[in-house]
């Protein structure tokens, strides 16, 4: 187990560049299983979750070549379906939730897929009904093995259909979309997720020869084709890293330029930070965050306390609520943070309270933050990273705090942020990895 030791209270200055989007990487890497032709993907973040998925599909038989930093080619010619039944696959796939998205491509191309109950962040219940009910609608037979805790789907030929998803699940939409590209006939997916990363998956599939209409909307229409080709694809910058860096600048009163943010794909994120009083200036595709000694949270027009909540795109991504909660601790004003999707994601606030923040945890989904307006600074403590996003939020809190902080179990942070300590140290942070 590794840990970060952070000397907080300093100001940072310089430029940061977001890596490629983790969530997009997991989707498009799974999509390489849909064809036997070579696919080259660039701007891949070399983080543990992504590298683990690459290892999983490599063990299945995909030929993977690392061409350069962040550039990989994939060619899935000789896939060993029997490997899905091996203890090695169960161990690897069971520790990575993103591995679930290999099911759609394998089912569409080989008529069979098997996956163990997937792991990932312990942030609350994350049901899989959307995936497997959708596969059943496409004509697959689904069984659950209660002893091995595994999911099995099989079908001689998937057939297009109309489906109304019970939730706008991003991974569920991606899985069903990939399966539908090789199904016979027309598939219509209503209440589909439409995040930029899902739009990128559609873009890649279309370049491979898929016939997809409605990209960017919640109504996707897919006309199945008999085979797909290879392509070249480049990932978007990670919007969660962009938001994390904005929050870091605000909490540490630092002047930071975030390079190549993919601004047109950030949606509501910049405006959400502006509602917290955080100034930012767009310069082309860069974001300049000037030094701010204080920032003030808006109220609603009737004077009531601002509520910030997550919602399916184009609403605010739940992955940034931890960041908003942390920056609220030093704002002027109060805010209610409402985490609707996951019931365990706010429990890290206990550590912030221990650091001196004024937070009322109303219930598993809601927390009220009373900003200190930097009249009192957080103090350094020892803590651990419970999940990727909370881990980075605690790291930001520690960098703003007075004194030394220690964050244990930083493997969670490494799952989503590549060399975050080295990158932040390059602009003045004092983070030691032990």
C-alpha positions in Angstrom: 0.0 0.0 0.0 1.3 3.5 -0.9 0.5 6.9 0.6 0.8 10.6 0.0 2.4 12.9 2.5 1.3 16.5 1.7 2.7 19.7 3.0 -0.2 22.0 2.6 -0.8 25.8 2.7 1.3 26.7 -0.3 0.2 28.4 -3.6 0.6 26.8 -7.0 1.5 28.4 -10.2 1.8 27.1 -13.7 0.2 25.0 -16.4 -1.6 21.6 -16.2 -2.8 19.5 -19.0 -5.7 17.0 -18.5 -5.0 13.4 -19.6 -7.4 11.5 -21.9 -10.8 10.7 -20.5 -10.8 7.5 -18.4 -14.5 6.8 -19.0 -14.2 7.2 -22.7 -11.1 5.0 -22.8 -12.9 2.1 -21.0 -15.7 2.2 -23.6 -13.7 2.5 -26.8 -11.1 -0.2 -25.7 -14.0 -2.6 -25.3 -15.3 -1.6 -28.7 -12.1 -3.0 -30.3 -13.5 -6.5 -29.7 -16.2 -5.8 -32.4 -13.8 -6.3 -35.3 -10.8 -8.3 -36.4 -9.2 -5.3 -38.0 -6.7 -3.0 -36.3 -7.8 0.0 -34.3 -5.4 2.6 -33.1 -6.4 4.8 -30.1 -4.4 7.9 -29.0 -4.5 10.0 -25.8 -5.1 7.0 -23.6 -4.5 7.7 -20.0 -2.0 5.1 -18.6 -3.8 4.7 -15.3 -4.3 1.4 -13.4 -8.0 0.9 -14.4 -7.3 1.4 -18.1 -4.1 -0.7 -18.1 -6.0 -3.5 -16.3 -8.7 -3.5 -19.0 -6.0 -3.6 -21.7 -4.5 -6.6 -19.9 -7.9 -8.3 -19.8 -8.6 -8.1 -23.5 -5.0 -9.0 -24.3 -5.4 -12.2 -22.3 -8.6 -12.9 -24.3 -6.5 -12.9 -27.4 -6.4 -9.2 -28.6 -3.0 -8.3 -30.0 -2.1 -5.0 -28.2 0.9 -2.8 -29.2 2.0 0.3 -27.3 3.1 2.5 -30.1 4.0 5.5 -28.0 3.1 7.2 -24.7 -0.8 7.0 -24.6 -1.0 5.5 -28.1 -2.0 1.8 -28.5 -3.2 -0.4 -31.3 -5.6 -3.3 -30.9 -6.4 -6.2 -33.2 -8.9 -8.8 -32.0 -8.5 -11.6 -34.5 -8.2 -14.8 -32.5 -10.3 -14.3 -29.4 -10.3 -17.3 -26.9 -13.9 -17.3 -25.6 -13.0 -20.2 -23.2 -10.7 -17.8 -21.3 -13.9 -16.2 -19.9 -14.3 -19.3 -17.8 -10.8 -19.2 -16.3 -9.9 -18.2 -12.7 -7.5 -15.5 -14.1 -10.3 -13.8 -16.0 -12.7 -14.0 -13.0 -10.0 -12.4 -10.8 -9.1 -9.6 -13.2 -12.6 -8.8 -14.4 -14.1 -9.0 -11.0 -11.9 -6.2 -9.8 -12.8 -3.7 -12.6 -16.3 -2.5 -13.2 -15.4 -1.3 -16.7 -14.8 -4.9 -17.8 -18.6 -5.3 -17.9 -18.5 -3.5 -21.3 -16.8 -6.4 -23.0 -20.1 -8.3 -22.8 -21.9 -6.4 -25.6 -19.1 -6.7 -28.2 -18.5 -10.4 -27.4 -22.2 -11.3 -27.4 -22.6 -9.5 -30.7 -19.6 -11.1 -32.4 -19.3 -14.5 -30.8 -22.8 -15.1 -29.4 -21.6 -15.7 -25.9 -20.2 -13.7 -22.9 -19.6 -14.5 -19.3 -18.6 -11.9 -16.6 -18.2 -12.1 -12.9 -19.9 -9.6 -10.6 -17.8 -6.5 -11.3 -16.0 -4.5 -8.7 -14.9 -0.8 -8.7 -15.5 2.0 -6.3 -17.5 1.3 -3.1 -19.8 4.2 -3.6 -23.1 2.5 -3.2 -25.4 0.2 -5.1 -24.7 0.1 -8.9 -27.2 -2.3 -10.4 -26.7 -4.0 -13.7 -30.4 -4.6 -14.7 -30.2 -2.1 -17.6 -27.4 -4.1 -19.3 -28.9 -7.5 -19.1 -32.6 -6.6 -19.6 -31.4 -4.9 -22.8 -29.5 -8.0 -23.9 -32.6 -10.0 -23.3 -34.6 -7.6 -25.4 -32.1 -8.1 -28.2 -32.8 -11.9 -28.1 -30.1 -13.1 -25.7 -30.7 -15.7 -23.0 -29.5 -14.5 -19.6 -28.6 -16.6 -16.6 -27.1 -15.6 -13.2 -24.9 -18.1 -11.3 -25.5 -17.4 -7.7 -22.6 -19.7 -6.6 -20.0 -18.0 -8.8 -21.7 -14.6 -8.8 -21.4 -14.5 -12.6 -23.6 -13.3 -15.4 -23.9 -15.3 -18.6 -25.6 -14.3 -21.9 -25.8 -16.2 -25.2 -27.6 -15.8 -28.5 -27.1 -17.3 -32.0 -28.1 -14.0 -33.6 -29.1 -10.7 -31.9 -32.2 -9.1 -33.3 -32.9 -5.4 -33.4 -35.8 -4.1 -31.2 -37.2 -1.1 -29.5 -36.1 -0.6 -25.9 -36.9 2.0 -23.2 -34.1 2.0 -20.7 -35.2 2.1 -17.0 -32.3 4.5 -16.4 -30.0 6.6 -18.5 -27.0 4.4 -17.6 -23.8 5.4 -19.4 -22.2 2.0 -19.3 -25.5 0.3 -20.0 -26.1 2.5 -23.1 -22.6 1.8 -24.3 -22.9 -1.9 -23.9 -26.2 -2.1 -25.7 -25.1 0.2 -28.4 -22.1 -1.9 -29.2 -24.2 -5.1 -29.2 -26.8 -3.5 -31.5 -24.2 -2.5 -34.2 -23.9 -6.2 -35.2 -27.6 -7.2 -34.5 -29.9 -8.0 -37.4 -32.3 -5.2 -38.1 -33.0 -1.9 -36.4 -32.5 -1.2 -32.7 -34.0 1.9 -31.1 -32.7 2.9 -27.6 -34.8 5.5 -25.8 -33.7 7.2 -22.6 -30.1 6.5 -23.7 -27.3 8.3 -22.0 -25.7 11.0 -24.2 -22.5 12.1 -22.4 -19.7 13.4 -24.6 -17.8 10.1 -24.1 -20.8 8.1 -25.3 -20.9 10.5 -28.3 -17.2 9.7 -28.9 -18.0 6.0 -28.8 -20.7 6.6 -31.4 -18.2 8.6 -33.5 -15.7 5.7 -33.4 -18.3 3.1 -34.2 -19.5 5.1 -37.2 -16.0 5.4 -38.5 -15.8 1.6 -38.2 -18.9 1.3 -40.4 -21.7 1.3 -37.9 -25.0 3.0 -38.8 -26.1 5.1 -35.9 -28.5 8.0 -35.8 -29.4 10.4 -33.0 -25.9 10.9 -31.6 -25.9 13.4 -28.8 -29.6 12.8 -28.0 -31.4 10.3 -25.7 -32.9 8.5 -28.7 -30.4 6.3 -30.6 -31.3 4.3 -33.7 -28.9 1.6 -34.8 -29.2 -0.2 -38.1 -27.2 -3.4 -37.7 -24.4 -4.3 -40.1 -22.7 -7.6 -40.8 -19.2 -6.5 -39.9 -17.1 -3.5 -38.7 -13.8 -2.2 -39.9 -10.7 -0.8 -38.2 -10.1 3.0 -37.5 -8.1 5.6 -35.7 -9.6 7.3 -32.7 -8.4 10.1 -30.3 -9.9 10.5 -26.8 -11.2 13.7 -25.4 -9.5 15.4 -22.5 -10.9 14.2 -19.1 -13.6 16.6 -17.9 -13.2 15.3 -14.4 -9.5 16.2 -14.4 -10.4 19.7 -15.7 -13.0 20.2 -12.9 -10.5 18.9 -10.3 -7.9 21.4 -11.4 -10.4 24.3 -11.3 -11.2 23.2 -7.7 -7.6 23.0 -6.8 -6.9 26.5 -8.0 -9.8 27.9 -6.0 -8.9 26.1 -2.8 -5.3 27.1 -2.8 -5.8 30.6 -4.2 -3.5 29.7 -7.1 -3.0 30.9 -10.6 -3.3 28.0 -12.9 -3.7 27.6 -16.7 -5.4 24.3 -17.7 -4.4 23.5 -21.3 -6.5 21.9 -24.0 -9.6 21.3 -21.9 -12.0 20.4 -24.8 -14.1 23.4 -23.7 -17.0 22.7 -26.1 -17.5 19.3 -24.5 -17.5 20.5 -20.8 -21.2 21.3 -20.9 -22.5 22.8 -17.6 -19.3 22.4 -15.7 -17.7 25.9 -16.1 -21.0 27.6 -15.3 -21.4 25.4 -12.2 -18.0 26.6 -10.9 -18.9 30.2 -11.7 -22.0 29.8 -9.4 -19.5 29.2 -6.6 -17.9 32.5 -7.5 -14.8 31.1 -9.2 -13.4 33.2 -11.9 -12.1 31.6 -15.1 -11.1 33.0 -18.5 -11.3 31.0 -21.7 -8.4 31.4 -23.9 -9.0 29.4 -27.1 -9.2 25.8 -25.7 -7.4 26.7 -22.5 -8.9 27.8 -19.2 -7.0 30.5 -17.1 -7.9 30.5 -13.4 -6.6 33.7 -11.7 -5.6 33.9 -8.1 -8.7 34.5 -5.9 -8.4 35.2 -2.2 -12.2 34.7 -1.7 -15.1 33.4 -3.7 -18.8 33.6 -2.9 -21.5 31.1 -3.6 -24.6 32.3 -5.3 -28.1 32.0 -3.8 -31.2 31.2 -5.8 -33.2 34.2 -7.1 -35.6 34.0 -4.1 -32.6 34.1 -1.7 -32.7 30.5 -0.7 -29.6 28.4 -0.3 -28.1 27.1 -3.5 -28.5 23.3 -4.2 -26.1 21.5 -6.4 -27.0 18.0 -7.5 -26.0 15.5 -10.1 -28.0 14.5 -13.1 -27.7 12.6 -16.4 -26.0 14.6 -19.1 -26.4 17.5 -19.9 -26.8 17.8 -16.1 -23.8 17.9 -13.8 -21.7 14.7 -13.6 -21.8 13.0 -10.2 -18.0 12.5 -10.5 -17.5 16.2 -9.7 -19.7 16.6 -6.7 -16.9 15.6 -4.3 -14.9 18.5 -5.7 -17.7 21.0 -5.4 -18.2 19.9 -1.8 -14.6 20.5 -0.9 -14.3 23.9 -2.5 -17.5 24.9 -0.7 -15.8 24.5 2.6 -13.7 27.6 2.0 -16.3 29.7 0.1 -18.3 32.6 1.4 -21.8 31.2 1.7 -23.5 27.9 2.1 -24.7 25.2 -0.3 -26.6 21.9 -0.2 -24.8 19.1 -2.1 -27.3 16.5 -3.2 -25.7 13.3 -4.5 -28.7 11.5 -6.0 -27.0 8.5 -7.7 -24.8 6.9 -5.1 -25.6 6.6 -1.4 -22.1 6.1 -0.1 -20.2 8.8 -1.9 -20.6 11.5 0.7 -19.2 9.6 3.7 -15.7 11.0 3.1 -17.0 14.3 4.7 -16.1 12.9 8.1 -12.5 13.5 7.2 -13.2 17.1 6.1 -15.1 17.7 9.4 -12.0 16.4 11.2 -9.9 18.9 9.2 -12.1 21.7 10.5 -14.8 22.1 7.8 -18.4 23.0 8.8 -20.5 20.3 7.2 -23.8 18.7 8.2 -24.3 15.3 6.7 -28.1 15.3 6.4 -28.4 11.7 5.1 -26.5 9.4 2.8 -27.3 11.6 -0.2 -27.2 15.2 1.1 -24.7 17.4 2.9 -25.0 21.1 3.8 -21.7 22.9 3.7 -21.2 26.2 5.6 -18.3 28.0 4.0 -15.5 29.3 6.2 -14.6 32.1 3.7 -11.0 31.3 4.5 -11.3 32.9 7.9 -10.2 29.5 9.3 -8.1 27.1 7.3 -8.4 23.4 7.2 -5.7 21.5 9.2 -3.7 18.6 8.1 -4.7 15.1 9.3 -4.2 11.4 8.4 -6.9 9.9 6.2 -7.4 7.3 3.5 -8.8 7.5 0.0 -12.2 5.7 -0.2 -12.7 6.0 -3.9 -11.2 7.8 -6.9 -13.1 11.1 -6.8 -13.2 11.4 -3.0 -9.5 10.7 -2.9 -8.7 13.6 -5.2 -11.1 15.8 -3.3 -9.2 15.0 -0.1 -5.9 15.6 -1.8 -7.1 19.1 -2.8 -8.3 19.7 0.8 -4.9 18.6 2.1 -3.0 20.9 -0.3 -5.1 23.9 1.0 -4.7 22.8 4.6 -2.2 24.1 7.1 0.4 21.5 8.2 1.1 18.0 7.1 -1.5 15.5 5.8 -1.2 11.8 5.0 -3.5 10.0 2.6 -3.3 6.3 2.7 -4.5 3.8 0.0 -3.6 6.1 -2.8 -4.0 3.2 -5.3 -7.6 4.4 -5.5 -6.4 7.8 -6.8 -4.0 6.2 -9.2 -6.9 4.3 -10.8 -8.2 7.6 -12.2 -5.4 10.2 -12.2 -2.0 9.5 -14.0 1.0 10.6 -12.0 -1.0 13.2 -10.2 1.7 13.8 -7.6 4.4 14.5 -10.2 2.1 16.8 -12.2 1.0 18.8 -9.2 4.6 19.0 -7.8 5.7 20.5 -11.2 3.6 23.6 -10.4 4.7 23.9 -6.7 2.8 21.3 -4.7 4.7 19.4 -2.0 3.5 15.8 -2.3 5.7 12.8 -1.4 4.8 9.3 -2.5 5.8 6.7 0.1 
